[in-house]
Amino acid sequence: MKLNRFRLNILIRVIFLALTLIAIGYLGYEMKIYYGAGIVFLFLCYEVYSLFYFVDKTNRDLTRFLNSIKHSDFSQAYVSKNFGESFEELYNSFRNLTNQMLETRSEKEQSFQYLQTIVKHVAIGLITYRKDGEIELINNAAKKLLNVESLLNIYNLGPANRELLGILSSIKAGEKALVKIETKGIEKQISLFAAEFKLRDREFTLVSLQDIKSELERERLSNELEIAHQVQMKLLPKTVPEIGGYSFAALCEPAKEVGGDYYDFINLGKDKTGIVIGDVAGKGLPAAIYMTLTKGIFHSYSEGNFSPKDVLIKINKLIYQIIESGSFITMFYGIIDHKKNEFVFARAGHEAAIFFNSESDEIQSLRPTGLGLGLEDGTLFANKIEEHKIKLKPGDTIMLYTDGVTDANNRLNEEYGLNRLCEFIKENRKIDSIALLENIHQDVKNFSQGVNQFDDITGIIVKKL
């Protein structure tokens, strides 16, 4: 439609030129009115100039518009200046197209800025540079790894990074490399991976950099912890005692790879079996080391000694000499006399044992006084610790546990608690010891609602059949 109007405009101007020529011939040759013919001739010259100006201006405006697209310059203004309806429509089209291109370029610039912001803040270092080493982009992670505030060219890395510079200047797409660098006295092992791409006929190399020294250290520590975990699990009893008239069950689930909880059964001969449970104040590898030492000390002092109180007093003196200040170990140690059906026990600051008395059908707390192991050199410890004794009858149940059971939290930050544990034992008193302990463990897990376990869970159950 716009093209038809442009043609019509040209056609009208040509018709006017033809009519003007006819008028000049008529006035000059037929009427001999030379003065009038001269005036008409001047009008003819104006029409010719107007036609050429009309066509030339259209071409110039088209050329200017195309050049603005070529050079992405959308600041040009297109005003018709009353040159006619066809020019107005043409300029409206120019303006609309220019506005659309401005909007598209603005969206692209926003997307580019968004992408640059993401690249600058990713944790992996990124460097993009040309063949001559001039850097197009370097993000914050790469600056931190290389300890530079700014870097314009990879050849500015300097003598301290010759090996890294050599790799950056020769690395090809798809290649990987490892290099050691030192910044501020800290050695880093950098992993590099390269890619290449073209942008506007210019070739770029993109290299990602990542410090894997810390990752290697973490992997090494993880492997060591796994070995320590396996060693610790091997130190725990593989089986429970099989004694006529009694049923035993035990479990230990560390909160981390290794933990500070410990339990054991000791065959003392003469119809006696020792039962011990302990907990180092703390978690992880240090707690596991202390508990491993305690196991060896405990075994050396418990053999041939039928007094839990005396054993704990002797252990405390040695533990005090080797344990770090501020650390301590809690322990509950008891001896079952199968022949007399008696349980003699003492407590060194540990959680009180739970005793279900089948005769009274009630839960009782076995809580003799005592301090934690390693808190003082022994004088106060010996004065405070007590030794108690109870008779065991068919149906009686004893549970020794660590605070990882009762202190387990749920999503509402509520604790599992001693009362819930006691009620659960009472309600399930008729099942065997293994099933009871497994059910307690599952109940704690259900209560926690998927909250990460923050402390070791250890428990022992003894039932008199």
C-alpha positions in Angstrom: 0.0 0.0 0.0 2.8 2.4 1.0 4.8 1.4 -2.2 1.7 2.1 -4.4 1.3 5.5 -2.8 5.0 6.2 -3.5 4.5 5.2 -7.2 1.4 7.3 -7.4 3.4 10.3 -6.1 6.1 9.7 -8.7 3.5 9.3 -11.5 1.7 12.5 -10.6 4.9 14.4 -10.6 5.8 12.9 -14.1 2.3 13.9 -15.4 2.8 17.4 -14.2 6.2 17.5 -15.9 4.6 16.3 -19.2 1.8 18.9 -18.9 4.3 21.6 -18.2 6.3 20.7 -21.3 3.1 20.8 -23.4 2.2 24.2 -21.9 5.7 25.6 -22.8 5.4 24.3 -26.4 1.9 25.7 -26.7 2.7 29.2 -25.3 6.1 29.5 -27.2 5.4 28.1 -30.6 1.6 28.4 -31.0 0.7 31.6 -29.1 4.1 33.3 -29.4 3.8 34.3 -25.7 7.4 34.0 -24.8 7.1 35.7 -21.5 4.5 33.2 -20.3 6.5 30.3 -21.7 9.5 31.5 -19.7 7.5 31.5 -16.5 6.2 28.0 -17.2 9.8 26.9 -17.9 10.9 28.1 -14.5 8.0 26.1 -13.0 9.3 23.1 -15.0 12.7 23.5 -13.5 11.2 23.5 -10.1 9.2 20.4 -10.8 12.3 18.6 -12.1 14.2 19.7 -9.0 11.3 18.6 -6.7 11.2 15.2 -8.4 14.9 14.6 -8.1 14.8 15.9 -4.4 11.9 13.5 -3.7 13.7 10.5 -5.0 17.1 11.5 -3.7 15.8 12.2 -0.2 14.1 8.8 -0.1 17.3 7.1 -1.1 19.4 9.1 1.4 16.9 8.3 4.2 16.9 4.6 3.3 20.7 4.6 3.2 20.9 6.4 6.6 18.4 3.9 8.1 20.4 0.9 6.8 23.7 2.4 8.0 22.1 2.9 11.5 21.2 -0.8 11.5 24.7 -1.8 10.4 26.4 0.3 13.1 23.7 -0.3 15.7 23.1 3.4 15.9 19.4 3.9 16.7 19.6 7.6 17.7 18.6 8.8 14.3 15.3 10.8 14.0 13.0 10.6 11.0 10.7 13.6 10.5 8.6 14.0 7.3 8.6 17.8 7.3 5.3 17.8 5.3 6.8 16.0 2.3 3.7 14.2 1.8 1.7 11.2 3.1 4.0 8.6 1.5 7.0 10.2 3.4 5.0 10.2 6.6 4.2 6.5 6.3 7.8 5.7 5.4 9.1 7.6 8.4 6.6 6.0 10.7 7.8 2.6 9.5 11.4 3.8 10.2 10.5 5.0 13.7 8.6 1.8 14.6 11.4 -0.5 13.4 14.0 1.6 15.2 12.0 1.5 18.4 11.7 -2.3 18.1 15.5 -2.6 17.5 16.2 -0.4 20.5 14.0 -2.6 22.7 15.6 -5.8 21.4 19.1 -4.4 22.0 18.1 -3.3 25.6 16.8 -6.8 26.3 20.1 -8.3 25.0 22.2 -5.9 27.1 20.2 -6.8 30.2 20.6 -10.5 29.5 24.3 -9.9 28.9 24.7 -8.0 32.2 22.7 -10.7 34.0 25.0 -13.4 32.6 28.1 -11.4 33.5 26.9 -11.0 37.1 26.4 -14.7 37.4 29.8 -15.5 35.9 31.5 -13.1 38.2 30.0 -14.7 41.3 30.2 -18.4 40.5 32.6 -20.3 42.9 34.7 -21.7 40.0 37.3 -19.3 38.6 36.8 -18.4 34.9 39.1 -16.5 32.5 38.3 -15.7 28.9 41.2 -14.4 26.7 42.2 -13.9 23.1 45.1 -15.4 21.2 47.3 -12.5 22.1 46.6 -13.1 25.8 44.3 -10.0 26.2 41.7 -10.9 28.8 38.0 -10.4 27.9 36.6 -11.6 31.2 37.9 -12.7 34.6 35.5 -13.4 37.5 36.0 -12.9 41.2 36.8 -16.5 42.0 39.7 -16.5 39.5 41.0 -13.2 41.0 40.9 -14.7 44.4 42.7 -17.9 43.3 45.4 -15.9 41.6 45.5 -13.2 44.3 45.1 -10.3 41.8 42.8 -7.3 41.9 42.7 -7.0 38.1 44.4 -8.7 35.2 44.4 -7.3 31.6 46.6 -9.9 30.0 47.6 -13.4 30.9 51.3 -12.4 30.2 51.0 -10.0 33.2 50.9 -13.0 35.6 54.6 -12.4 36.2 57.6 -14.6 37.0 55.9 -16.2 40.1 53.4 -17.9 37.8 55.5 -19.0 34.8 54.2 -22.6 34.9 50.6 -21.3 35.0 51.3 -18.8 32.2 52.9 -21.6 30.1 49.7 -23.7 30.5 47.3 -20.9 29.7 49.2 -19.9 26.6 49.4 -23.4 25.2 46.3 -25.3 26.5 43.8 -26.5 23.8 40.1 -27.1 23.9 39.1 -30.1 25.9 42.5 -30.4 27.6 43.0 -30.6 31.4 46.0 -29.6 33.4 47.2 -29.4 37.0 49.5 -26.6 38.3 50.8 -25.7 41.8 50.9 -22.0 42.6 51.7 -20.1 45.9 50.0 -17.0 47.0 50.7 -15.3 50.3 52.7 -18.3 51.4 49.7 -20.6 50.8 50.2 -23.4 48.3 47.3 -24.2 46.0 46.9 -27.0 43.5 44.9 -25.6 40.6 42.9 -27.8 38.2 42.4 -26.2 34.7 40.0 -27.1 31.9 39.9 -25.3 28.6 37.3 -24.6 25.9 37.5 -22.5 22.7 34.8 -20.5 20.9 34.4 -17.8 18.2 32.6 -14.5 18.7 32.4 -12.0 15.8 35.2 -13.7 13.9 37.5 -13.5 17.0 38.8 -16.6 18.7 38.7 -16.9 22.5 39.9 -19.4 25.0 37.8 -20.1 28.1 39.6 -21.7 31.1 38.1 -22.8 34.3 40.2 -22.8 37.5 39.5 -24.7 40.7 41.7 -25.1 43.8 41.5 -28.9 44.4 44.0 -29.0 47.3 41.3 -28.5 49.8 39.2 -31.1 48.0 42.1 -33.5 48.1 42.6 -32.8 51.8 38.9 -33.4 52.5 39.0 -36.6 50.6 42.1 -37.8 52.5 40.5 -36.8 55.8 37.3 -38.6 54.8 39.3 -41.7 54.0 41.1 -41.6 57.3 37.8 -41.1 59.2 36.4 -44.1 57.4 39.3 -46.2 58.4 39.0 -44.9 62.0 35.3 -45.7 61.9 36.0 -49.3 60.8 38.7 -49.6 63.5 36.3 -48.3 66.2 33.5 -50.6 65.1 35.9 -53.5 65.3 36.7 -52.5 68.9 33.0 -53.0 69.9 31.8 -56.5 70.7 30.7 -58.4 67.7 28.3 -60.6 69.7 26.4 -60.3 72.9 26.8 -62.7 75.9 24.8 -65.9 75.7 24.0 -66.8 79.4 21.3 -69.0 80.6 18.5 -67.1 82.2 19.4 -63.8 80.6 18.9 -62.0 77.2 21.3 -59.3 76.0 21.1 -56.7 73.2 23.3 -53.8 72.2 23.8 -51.2 69.4 26.0 -48.2 68.6 25.3 -45.6 65.9 27.9 -42.8 65.7 26.6 -39.3 64.7 29.7 -38.8 62.5 32.2 -41.2 60.9 33.6 -41.9 64.3 32.2 -41.1 67.7 32.9 -41.0 71.5 30.4 -43.7 72.6 31.6 -47.1 73.9 30.1 -50.2 75.2 31.5 -53.6 76.1 30.9 -57.0 77.8 33.6 -58.5 80.0 33.7 -62.2 80.9 34.9 -62.1 84.6 34.5 -65.9 85.2 32.9 -67.3 88.3 29.4 -66.7 87.0 30.0 -63.0 86.5 29.7 -60.7 83.4 30.7 -57.1 83.3 28.6 -54.5 81.4 30.0 -51.1 80.6 28.9 -48.1 78.7 30.7 -44.8 78.3 30.6 -41.4 76.5 33.4 -38.9 75.9 32.4 -35.3 76.1 32.7 -34.4 72.4 32.4 -36.0 69.0 34.5 -36.9 66.0 38.0 -38.2 65.9 39.4 -36.8 69.2 36.5 -38.4 71.1 37.1 -41.7 69.4 40.8 -41.6 70.3 40.0 -41.0 74.0 37.4 -43.8 74.0 39.8 -46.2 72.4 42.4 -45.5 75.1 39.6 -45.9 77.7 38.7 -49.3 76.4 42.3 -50.6 76.9 42.6 -49.0 80.4 39.2 -50.5 81.4 40.1 -54.0 80.3 43.4 -53.9 82.2 41.7 -52.8 85.5 38.4 -54.8 85.3 39.9 -58.3 85.0 39.8 -60.0 88.3 38.2 -57.1 90.1 34.5 -57.6 91.1 33.9 -54.1 92.5 32.7 -51.6 89.9 33.5 -48.8 92.3 37.2 -49.8 92.6 37.5 -50.2 88.9 36.2 -46.7 88.2 38.5 -45.1 90.9 41.6 -46.7 89.3 40.5 -45.7 85.8 39.9 -42.1 86.9 43.5 -41.7 88.2 45.0 -42.7 84.9 42.5 -40.9 82.7 43.1 -37.7 84.6 46.8 -37.9 83.7 46.3 -38.3 79.9 43.0 -36.5 79.0 43.1 -32.9 77.9 42.0 -30.2 80.4 38.3 -29.6 80.0 37.5 -33.0 78.6 36.0 -35.9 80.6 34.4 -39.3 80.1 31.2 -40.6 81.7 30.8 -44.3 82.4 28.3 -46.7 83.9 29.8 -50.1 84.9 27.9 -53.0 86.4 28.5 -56.7 87.1 25.8 -59.4 86.8 26.2 -62.4 89.1 24.3 -65.1 87.2 24.3 -67.5 90.1 23.0 -65.0 92.7 20.9 -63.0 90.2 22.4 -59.8 91.5 23.4 -56.6 89.6 26.2 -54.6 91.3 26.9 -51.2 89.7 28.6 -47.8 90.0 28.2 -44.6 87.9 30.9 -42.0 86.9 28.7 -39.1 85.9 26.9 -41.1 83.3 23.1 -41.2 82.5 21.2 -43.2 85.1 20.3 -46.7 84.1 16.6 -47.5 83.6 15.3 -50.5 85.6 11.9 -52.1 84.9 10.8 -53.9 88.1 8.5 -56.7 87.0 7.4 -57.3 90.6 6.1 -53.7 91.1 5.4 -53.2 87.4 7.2 -49.8 87.7 10.2 -48.0 86.2 13.0 -47.2 88.6 16.2 -45.1 88.1 19.5 -46.6 89.0 21.4 -43.4 90.0 24.3 -43.9 92.4 26.4 -40.7 92.8 29.7 -40.2 91.0 31.8 -37.7 89.0 32.9 -38.0 85.4 36.3 -39.6 84.7 39.2 -37.2 84.3 37.7 -34.2 86.0 40.0 -34.3 89.1 43.0 -36.3 90.3 41.0 -38.8 92.4 40.5 -37.6 96.0 37.0 -36.1 95.4 36.2 -38.8 92.9 36.8 -41.6 95.5 34.7 -39.8 98.1 31.8 -39.2 95.8 31.4 -42.5 94.0 28.9 -45.0 95.3 28.2 -48.7 94.6 24.7 -50.1 94.6 23.2 -53.6 94.3 19.8 -54.9 93.2 18.2 -58.4 92.9 17.0 -59.5 89.5 13.8 -61.5 89.0 12.2 -63.0 85.9 10.8 -60.2 83.7 13.2 -57.5 85.1 14.8 -55.3 82.4 17.8 -53.0 82.6 18.7 -50.4 80.0 22.1 -48.6 79.8 22.2 -45.7 77.2 24.0 -42.5 76.2 22.4 -39.1 76.0 22.2 -39.4 72.2 19.0 -41.3 72.8 17.2 -38.9 75.1 18.6 -35.7 73.6 17.4 -36.6 70.0 15.5 -33.6 68.6 12.7 -33.2 66.1 11.8 -30.4 63.8 10.1 -28.5 66.6 13.3 -28.7 68.6 11.7 -31.0 71.1 13.7 -33.7 72.9 12.8 -37.3 72.9 13.3 -37.3 76.6 13.7 -39.7 79.5 10.0 -40.0 80.3 9.2 -41.1 76.7 12.0 -43.7 76.9 10.7 -45.1 80.2 7.1 -45.3 79.0 8.2 -47.0 75.8 10.1 -49.6 77.8 7.2 -50.2 80.1 4.7 -50.6 77.2 7.0 -53.0 75.4 8.2 -54.9 78.4 7.0 -58.3 77.2 9.1 -58.5 74.0 12.6 -59.8 73.9 15.7 -57.6 74.5 16.8 -57.5 70.8 13.3 -56.5 69.5 12.9 -54.0 72.4 16.2 -52.2 71.5 15.5 -52.1 67.8 12.0 -50.7 68.5 13.5 -48.0 70.7 16.0 -47.1 68.0 13.2 -46.9 65.4 11.0 -44.8 67.8 13.8 -42.3 68.2 14.2 -42.1 64.4 10.5 -41.6 63.9 10.4 -38.9 66.6 13.3 -37.0 64.9 11.3 -36.7 61.7 14.5 -36.8 59.5 16.4 -34.2 61.6 20.2 -35.0 61.3 21.5 -37.0 64.2 23.8 -34.7 66.3 25.0 -37.2 68.9 26.0 -40.9 69.0 23.2 -43.3 69.9 24.3 -46.2 72.0 22.2 -48.6 74.2 22.4 -51.9 76.0 19.4 -54.0 77.3 19.6 -56.9 79.7 16.5 -58.9 80.5 16.1 -61.6 83.2 14.2 -64.5 81.7 
